[in-house]
Amino acid sequence: MLGRWPSQGSSAGWTEAVWAEAMLRRPVDEGHPPNTGPNGLIIGCDVARFGDDFTSVVVRRGGAVLHHETHNGWSTARTAGRLKQLAAEFGAPGEDARLVEILIDDDGVGGGVVDQADGYCFLPVSGAERAIARDAYPNRRSELWFAAAERAADGRLDVSRLSAGSQRLIQRQVMAPTWKLDSQGRRVVEAKAETKRRIGRSPDDADALNLAFAAVARLVVDREMHVVFWGDRGDSLTGLES
């Protein structure tokens, strides 16, 4: 009896083995200049839609998750202000808080937070929009769930610095959703309401984690003024529409 955790399961990509990998402490890679590349400071925020849901925030640099918090009953103005505060609080010396990428769930009331960017880099992400890998997922929400799980399985997502309470909360939520294949053979994660019905709480904290690690098209100009697009790992993104 080797006692090995299964590497795959029926949930949305996360298993006990994947979570154990995410709990391993890894160094914070700050090899890139501030605000550039995948090692810049990035914040993910899932904004509460209803009274019993939570506004959740995850801060990460590279693969290391540095901070998590969750609040109930916050206004969009208070959320926008807190995100700006966190960008300054966790910024490296010389890192401009206004350039920190803050990825915000733009479905529902999240748009009200995005509208209060006031010069900060608030990037809207809609789970209902088409996935980047359209042959694999029908929407961005499904893609984000699997992308985070695959990062963790590859050893590129580290939650070891979070409090024990945050770790338990996020673990329960990332393990909860089920998924199925649609008629085109694409992986579809169940609706958020279904997960909430089963576990008694909306997976807002897991969604904030997914947003913090979301791949988005970033416009980069190199020293020779060549324009390139890069994704979450610094590689070129293909199939993106302007």
C-alpha distance (Angstrom), angle and dihedral (degrees) to the residues before:
residue distance angle dihedral
M1 . . .
L2 3.79 . .
G3 3.79 95.1 .
R4 3.80 93.7 -138.6
W5 3.79 119.0 167.1
P6 3.80 115.3 -123.7
S7 3.79 111.4 -98.6
Q8 3.80 93.0 -144.7
G9 3.76 134.3 33.2
S10 3.78 145.1 166.2
S11 3.81 95.0 -89.4
A12 3.79 124.2 89.4
G13 3.77 97.6 -71.8
W14 3.82 97.5 -63.0
T15 3.80 120.1 110.9
E16 3.79 134.0 163.4
A17 3.80 88.0 -95.7
V18 3.80 92.5 52.7
W19 3.80 91.8 47.5
A20 3.81 91.0 49.6
E21 3.81 88.2 53.9
A22 3.81 90.2 51.4
M23 3.81 90.3 52.3
L24 3.81 93.0 61.2
R25 3.81 112.7 106.5
R26 3.79 114.3 -119.1
P27 3.79 129.2 176.1
V28 3.77 120.0 -95.2
D29 3.80 105.4 -109.6
E30 3.79 109.9 -139.9
G31 3.79 95.8 163.4
H32 3.81 94.1 125.7
P33 3.80 124.2 71.7
P34 3.83 113.8 -95.5
N35 3.80 116.7 -74.0
T36 3.80 93.9 10.9
G37 3.78 134.2 101.3
P38 3.79 127.0 -0.5
N39 3.83 91.3 -53.4
G40 3.77 95.1 65.6
L41 3.79 119.6 108.0
I42 3.82 110.9 -83.2
I43 3.80 129.4 -177.5
G44 3.80 128.0 -161.4
C45 3.80 121.7 -160.6
D46 3.80 129.9 -174.0
V47 3.80 108.9 -165.6
A48 3.81 120.1 -144.3
R49 3.79 115.6 -111.1
F50 3.79 101.5 -172.6
G51 3.80 139.0 29.2
D52 3.79 97.4 -94.8
D53 3.82 95.7 42.0
F54 3.78 124.6 91.5
T55 3.78 136.2 -126.7
S56 3.80 103.3 -131.4
V57 3.80 130.4 -169.9
V58 3.82 132.4 -166.9
V59 3.81 124.0 -171.4
R60 3.79 120.9 -162.3
R61 3.78 141.6 168.3
G62 3.78 114.6 -158.2
G63 3.79 106.3 -37.3
A64 3.81 94.9 -27.8
V65 3.80 117.6 101.1
L66 3.79 105.3 -146.4
H67 3.79 103.9 178.3
H68 3.80 144.4 10.8
E69 3.78 131.5 -175.3
T70 3.79 135.5 165.9
H71 3.81 131.2 -164.2
N72 3.76 138.2 -175.7
G73 3.79 125.5 -143.7
W74 3.80 98.3 13.8
S75 3.80 120.4 154.0
T76 3.79 120.5 -128.8
A77 3.81 89.5 -110.6
R78 3.79 92.5 54.8
T79 3.80 91.0 46.9
A80 3.81 92.5 50.2
G81 3.79 90.7 49.4
R82 3.81 93.0 49.5
L83 3.81 92.1 50.2
K84 3.80 90.7 54.0
Q85 3.79 89.6 47.9
L86 3.82 92.1 51.9
A87 3.81 91.3 49.0
A88 3.80 88.6 58.7
E89 3.82 95.5 38.9
F90 3.80 96.3 54.5
G91 3.79 97.7 33.3
A92 3.79 119.1 119.3
P93 3.82 120.2 -120.9
G94 3.76 107.6 -71.1
E95 3.80 93.1 14.6
D96 3.79 112.4 133.4
A97 3.80 109.4 -132.4
R98 3.80 90.0 -150.8
L99 3.80 90.3 62.5
V100 3.80 96.3 50.5
E101 3.80 108.0 115.3
I102 3.80 110.7 -119.8
L103 3.81 112.3 -172.7
I104 3.79 112.0 -157.8
D105 3.79 130.8 -171.5
D106 3.79 100.4 -112.4
D107 3.80 96.5 -168.4
G108 3.79 115.3 103.1
V109 3.81 117.0 -12.7
G110 3.81 93.2 -7.8
G111 3.77 88.4 90.4
G112 3.80 87.7 67.1
V113 3.80 89.4 61.5
V114 3.81 93.3 47.0
D115 3.81 89.4 52.6
Q116 3.81 89.3 61.1
A117 3.81 96.5 57.9
D118 3.83 93.0 119.7
G119 3.79 92.9 -169.1
Y120 3.82 97.0 -35.7
C121 3.80 120.4 121.2
F122 3.80 99.3 -102.1
L123 3.82 106.8 167.1
P124 3.83 116.9 -165.6
V125 3.80 117.0 -139.0
S126 3.79 120.3 -172.4
G127 3.78 118.3 -159.1
A128 3.78 89.6 -159.2
E129 3.80 95.4 60.0
R130 3.79 123.6 95.0
A131 3.79 118.0 -76.1
I132 3.80 121.9 -111.4
A133 3.81 88.6 -127.2
R134 3.79 94.0 49.8
D135 3.79 94.8 174.6
A136 3.80 91.3 58.2
Y137 3.82 104.2 38.6
P138 3.82 134.2 27.2
N139 3.82 94.3 -146.4
R140 3.79 143.5 14.1
R141 3.80 94.7 -106.2
S142 3.79 92.8 61.8
E143 3.79 90.4 44.0
L144 3.81 92.8 51.3
W145 3.81 93.0 51.4
F146 3.78 93.4 52.8
A147 3.82 94.3 39.9
A148 3.81 92.1 58.2
A149 3.81 92.1 46.0
E150 3.79 91.6 50.0
R151 3.81 91.1 49.8
A152 3.79 89.5 52.6
A153 3.81 92.2 48.0
D154 3.82 89.1 51.7
G155 3.81 92.1 52.0
R156 3.81 93.7 -109.5
L157 3.81 98.6 115.1
D158 3.80 120.3 66.4
V159 3.82 122.9 -175.5
S160 3.82 95.4 166.8
R161 3.83 93.4 110.4
L162 3.80 94.3 60.8
S163 3.78 123.2 97.3
A164 3.78 118.3 -93.5
G165 3.80 89.4 -110.1
S166 3.80 93.1 53.9
Q167 3.79 91.0 46.3
R168 3.81 92.7 52.8
L169 3.80 92.3 46.4
I170 3.80 95.0 49.3
Q171 3.80 94.0 41.7
R172 3.79 92.2 55.2
Q173 3.79 91.5 49.3
V174 3.80 99.5 45.7
M175 3.80 90.6 49.5
A176 3.80 94.6 48.6
P177 3.83 109.6 71.7
T178 3.76 120.9 87.6
W179 3.77 124.9 -151.1
K180 3.77 140.7 -162.0
L181 3.78 140.5 -172.9
D182 3.78 120.0 -97.7
S183 3.81 125.3 -142.1
Q184 3.82 90.1 -82.7
G185 3.79 94.3 52.3
R186 3.81 94.5 -105.4
R187 3.80 123.0 141.1
V188 3.80 113.9 -110.4
V189 3.80 122.0 -168.9
E190 3.79 114.6 -146.3
A191 3.80 120.2 -100.7
K192 3.79 117.4 -83.3
A193 3.81 90.6 -118.2
E194 3.82 90.6 59.1
T195 3.79 92.4 53.4
K196 3.80 90.7 47.0
R197 3.80 91.4 51.3
R198 3.80 91.5 53.2
I199 3.83 101.4 43.8
G200 3.80 99.0 28.7
R201 3.81 95.8 -119.8
S202 3.76 134.3 69.7
P203 3.85 111.5 -108.0
D204 3.81 91.2 -119.3
D205 3.80 94.2 139.1
A206 3.80 92.5 52.3
D207 3.81 89.2 48.2
A208 3.80 90.2 53.1
L209 3.80 88.8 52.0
N210 3.80 90.5 50.1
L211 3.80 91.0 49.6
A212 3.80 92.2 50.3
F213 3.80 88.4 57.7
A214 3.80 97.1 37.9
A215 3.78 116.4 133.8
V216 3.78 110.6 -126.4
A217 3.79 132.2 172.3
R218 3.78 107.7 -99.3
L219 3.79 120.8 -168.4
V220 3.81 110.6 -134.7
V221 3.80 128.1 -177.6
D222 3.81 114.4 -160.2
R223 3.81 127.6 -149.6
E224 3.79 91.7 -85.8
M225 3.83 90.2 51.9
H226 3.79 93.2 -109.2
V227 3.79 112.0 151.3
V228 3.79 115.7 -133.2
F229 3.77 135.0 169.3
W230 3.76 120.7 -138.7
G231 3.76 135.5 -178.2
D232 3.77 135.8 -146.5
R233 3.81 94.7 -62.9
G234 3.79 95.2 40.7
D235 3.78 93.2 -101.6
S236 3.78 124.9 126.4
L237 3.76 116.3 -89.9
T238 3.77 115.9 -134.1
G239 3.77 129.5 -162.5
L240 3.79 94.1 34.0
E241 3.76 118.8 143.0
S242 3.78 121.5 -142.9
